[in-house]
Amino acid sequence: MKLVTIKPFENLSHREKVVALWEAVFGYETAHNNPHLVIDKKIAIDDGLFFVAIADVEIVGAIMAGYDGHRGWLYVVAVQPNDRKNGIGSDLVLHAERALAARGCTKINLQIMQGNGAVAAF
């Protein structure tokens, strides 16, 4: 098993690798889900709720969370297909949950794309 570290997203060093991960995992066929646009919007908010999982120097997973003061959200949980079933997704979710809890969040929702039974099972 790889040693994985979870870190805050850094735009300059992580952007292209996260975009490649999301495109590989999600495909993104609609313009409003363009990974560059999503990242730009998240960076503009600057809430510190965007994390990457790194093994060696490779990004093997990413998660974006949000908090509106009442409810937390988990968006865009992605793990490289070859790195699944190793606890990376669970570690990312736990990390995001802890970051949300540190902000006073007591309720979290997970966004799941329609038809994504694998994530619903996760």
Order of alpha helices (4+ residues) and beta strands (2+ residues): beta-alpha-alpha-beta-beta-beta-alpha-beta-alpha
